[in-house]
Amino acid sequence: MNFNDQLKYIFEVRGLLFEGLGISLIIAFAALIIGFVIGVLLAMIKIAPKNNIVMKILDKFADVYITVIRGTPMLVQLLIMYGVILVSFKSNDTNLIVPIISFGINSGAYMAEIIRSGINSIDKGQMEAGRSLGLTWRKTMFSIIIPQAIKVVVPTIFNEIIILVKETSVVCYITLRVGGRQVRDLLGVAEKLGLAVPGCYMSLIFSVAILYLVVVLILTFVQKLIERRLSANDRK
């Protein structure tokens, strides 16, 4: 199959590729929301005063969680979730919850460290000022400290988003269904089409790479816009 025929074939199956890309992005951004919530909660646990047994236990749990998740490959975590922990969900008519939770749990560990480092970068006088105004530790943290910390860690958070989007490529190792119909992520679509038409396999893989690159470039552009807006607000 010559190059022109390969391009023609890729154009013919573009709908399937974009559908796969849509599945990948749904998983990535739904997981991002879960990961951000987990990250904030874990960061709060790590930062909060350990003045009772409950906080000490939660702190140890957070340490174990972050260590295990950051120390094992995403693919291994996904397969364990799919085959053991969330096995009851994998036979559902719509089982996207499995990769979403898996990636959300993974992202949460990294988000926790990102947010914690951002909080630690804020002058401790900000906490003291809030407490001196009569605010509780929690109120001071969520009203004063975290908004400033988020501004600091925006570039790192976007790096995590980009990594998360690219890591969704490992979803091709499990079976996905939506409304009882089998679907595939972007790489999974390319793999299936490539096996059906071997002459186009590498062209399809290159197409996947280009689509991921376009998404990353868009995210990078959004990141720069947000950073520019935050910088403008700070100058005001």
Solvent accessible surface area in square Angstrom, and as a share of the most:
residue,aa,sasa,rsa
1,M,123,0.55
2,N,91,0.47
3,F,134,0.56
4,N,111,0.57
5,D,65,0.34
6,Q,30,0.13
7,L,88,0.44
8,K,131,0.55
9,Y,39,0.15
10,I,26,0.13
11,F,128,0.53
12,E,106,0.47
13,V,16,0.09
14,R,110,0.40
15,G,49,0.47
16,L,86,0.43
17,L,6,0.03
18,F,115,0.48
19,E,70,0.31
20,G,0,0.00
21,L,19,0.09
22,G,28,0.27
23,I,15,0.08
24,S,0,0.00
25,L,44,0.22
26,I,95,0.48
27,I,0,0.00
28,A,1,0.01
29,F,77,0.32
30,A,32,0.25
31,A,0,0.00
32,L,28,0.14
33,I,119,0.60
34,I,55,0.28
35,G,0,0.00
36,F,73,0.30
37,V,79,0.46
38,I,39,0.20
39,G,0,0.00
40,V,19,0.11
41,L,102,0.51
42,L,9,0.04
43,A,0,0.00
44,M,17,0.08
45,I,28,0.14
46,K,46,0.20
47,I,45,0.23
48,A,11,0.09
49,P,69,0.43
50,K,66,0.28
51,N,119,0.61
52,N,68,0.35
53,I,119,0.60
54,V,90,0.51
55,M,37,0.16
56,K,106,0.45
57,I,107,0.54
58,L,65,0.32
59,D,23,0.12
60,K,136,0.57
61,F,114,0.48
62,A,0,0.00
63,D,52,0.27
64,V,93,0.54
65,Y,37,0.14
66,I,13,0.07
67,T,95,0.55
68,V,81,0.46
69,I,17,0.09
70,R,113,0.41
71,G,63,0.60
72,T,54,0.31
73,P,83,0.52
74,M,15,0.07
75,L,52,0.26
76,V,66,0.38
77,Q,17,0.08
78,L,0,0.00
79,L,82,0.41
80,I,80,0.41
81,M,23,0.10
82,Y,37,0.14
83,G,37,0.36
84,V,102,0.59
85,I,106,0.54
86,L,19,0.09
87,V,67,0.39
88,S,84,0.54
89,F,77,0.32
90,K,62,0.26
91,S,85,0.55
92,N,61,0.31
93,D,99,0.51
94,T,68,0.39
95,N,0,0.00
96,L,17,0.08
97,I,66,0.33
98,V,0,0.00
99,P,0,0.00
100,I,21,0.11
101,I,41,0.21
102,S,2,0.01
103,F,0,0.00
104,G,0,0.00
105,I,35,0.18
106,N,7,0.03
107,S,0,0.00
108,G,0,0.00
109,A,0,0.00
110,Y,70,0.27
111,M,0,0.00
112,A,1,0.00
113,E,37,0.16
114,I,20,0.10
115,I,0,0.00
116,R,73,0.26
117,S,62,0.40
118,G,1,0.01
119,I,11,0.06
120,N,86,0.44
121,S,68,0.44
122,I,21,0.11
123,D,102,0.53
124,K,158,0.67
125,G,31,0.30
126,Q,66,0.29
127,M,36,0.16
128,E,116,0.52
129,A,52,0.40
130,G,0,0.00
131,R,119,0.44
132,S,94,0.61
133,L,141,0.70
134,G,65,0.62
135,L,54,0.27
136,T,86,0.50
137,W,55,0.19
138,R,173,0.63
139,K,110,0.47
140,T,0,0.00
141,M,3,0.01
142,F,95,0.40
143,S,56,0.36
144,I,42,0.21
145,I,7,0.04
146,I,18,0.09
147,P,59,0.37
148,Q,59,0.26
149,A,1,0.00
150,I,47,0.24
151,K,83,0.35
152,V,81,0.47
153,V,7,0.04
154,V,11,0.06
155,P,49,0.31
156,T,61,0.35
157,I,19,0.10
158,F,19,0.08
159,N,78,0.40
160,E,12,0.05
161,I,16,0.08
162,I,22,0.11
163,I,84,0.42
164,L,1,0.01
165,V,1,0.00
166,K,98,0.42
167,E,55,0.25
168,T,0,0.00
169,S,27,0.18
170,V,31,0.18
171,V,0,0.00
172,C,41,0.24
173,Y,141,0.54
174,I,15,0.08
175,T,50,0.29
176,L,4,0.02
177,R,57,0.21
178,V,54,0.31
179,G,65,0.63
180,G,44,0.42
181,R,139,0.51
182,Q,86,0.38
183,V,6,0.03
184,R,75,0.27
185,D,1,0.01
186,L,0,0.00
187,L,37,0.19
188,G,6,0.06
189,V,15,0.08
190,A,0,0.00
191,E,56,0.25
192,K,110,0.47
193,L,18,0.09
194,G,1,0.01
195,L,137,0.68
196,A,77,0.60
197,V,36,0.21
198,P,101,0.64
199,G,43,0.42
200,C,0,0.00
201,Y,68,0.26
202,M,109,0.48
203,S,19,0.12
204,L,0,0.00
205,I,44,0.22
206,F,130,0.54
207,S,16,0.11
208,V,9,0.05
209,A,55,0.43
210,I,103,0.52
211,L,30,0.15
212,Y,21,0.08
213,L,100,0.50
214,V,69,0.39
215,V,16,0.09
216,V,27,0.16
217,L,105,0.52
218,I,99,0.50
219,L,17,0.08
220,T,40,0.23
221,F,123,0.51
222,V,56,0.32
223,Q,25,0.11
224,K,108,0.46
225,L,78,0.39
226,I,65,0.33
227,E,51,0.23
228,R,143,0.52
229,R,166,0.61
230,L,37,0.18
231,S,50,0.32
232,A,28,0.22
233,N,70,0.36
234,D,95,0.49
235,R,184,0.67
236,K,198,0.84
